[in-house]
Every structure is written in structure tokens, then in C-alpha cells.
Amino acid sequence: MPHVQITWVAGRSAEQKRKITQRVTQALVEDGRAKLENIHVTFHDLPATDYAEAGVMVADQQRAP
């Protein structure tokens, strides 16, 4: 039972997440031979104040997610 967890800075729309879910699921079915009904995808949307890259908080980087 594949479970894909995507953790990123919040800011994507429901439509963007829907498309990503479909593509990830398709890849697992086609390339990973997983059964569609067994695939789970979760999104963990973090505020920019709770996510850092290269030692710098994303909130301090002045960029879009």
C-alpha cells in the first residue's frame, strides 16, 4: 500500500494538488505496479515560518512557494 507524503510550504490551490495527486498516482500504477485503490497521497502544508532551506526560513527568503 503506497503512501506518498508531500511536505511543502503552503500556497498551492486545490486544483494544483488534484493534478499532482493524479500524476503521482498514475506513476505508481504504471511504473510501480501498485493497485489504484491502495494508493494514498497526503499533503502537509506548512506556513513559511515553519519551513527552512539552507538554514534560512522561507518566510525570510521573499519568494513564492
C-alpha positions as CSV (number, residue, x, y, z in Angstrom):
1,M,0.0,0.0,0.0
2,P,2.0,3.0,-1.2
3,H,1.6,6.2,0.8
4,V,3.1,9.4,-0.6
5,Q,3.6,12.3,1.7
6,I,4.3,15.7,0.3
7,T,5.5,18.3,2.7
8,W,6.0,21.8,1.4
9,V,5.3,25.5,2.0
10,A,1.6,26.2,1.9
11,G,0.2,28.1,-1.1
12,R,-0.9,25.7,-3.7
13,S,-4.6,25.6,-4.8
14,A,-6.8,22.6,-4.5
15,E,-6.7,22.2,-8.3
16,Q,-2.8,22.1,-8.2
17,K,-3.0,19.4,-5.5
18,R,-5.6,17.5,-7.5
19,K,-3.3,17.4,-10.6
20,I,-0.3,16.4,-8.6
21,T,-2.3,13.6,-6.9
22,Q,-3.4,12.3,-10.3
23,R,0.1,12.3,-11.7
24,V,1.7,10.7,-8.7
25,T,-1.0,8.0,-8.6
26,Q,-0.6,7.3,-12.3
27,A,3.2,6.9,-11.9
28,L,2.7,4.4,-9.1
29,V,0.2,2.4,-11.1
30,E,2.2,2.4,-14.3
31,D,5.8,2.2,-13.1
32,G,5.4,0.8,-9.6
33,R,2.7,-1.8,-10.4
34,A,0.6,-0.6,-7.4
35,K,-3.1,-1.1,-7.3
36,L,-5.0,2.2,-7.7
37,E,-7.2,1.5,-4.7
38,N,-4.2,1.1,-2.5
39,I,-2.5,4.4,-3.2
40,H,-2.7,7.2,-0.7
41,V,-1.4,10.7,-1.1
42,T,-1.3,13.3,1.7
43,F,-0.2,16.9,1.7
44,H,1.4,18.7,4.7
45,D,1.1,22.4,4.0
46,L,3.5,24.3,6.3
47,P,3.5,28.0,6.9
48,A,6.6,29.7,5.6
49,T,7.6,30.4,9.2
50,D,7.8,26.7,9.8
51,Y,10.0,25.7,6.9
52,A,13.6,26.4,6.2
53,E,16.0,25.9,3.3
54,A,19.8,26.1,3.6
55,G,19.5,27.5,7.1
56,V,17.1,30.3,6.2
57,M,13.4,30.4,7.0
58,V,11.3,30.5,3.8
59,A,9.4,33.5,5.3
60,D,12.7,35.4,5.2
61,Q,13.5,34.5,1.6
62,Q,10.9,36.7,-0.1
63,R,9.8,34.2,-2.7
64,A,6.6,32.5,-3.8
65,P,6.0,28.8,-2.8
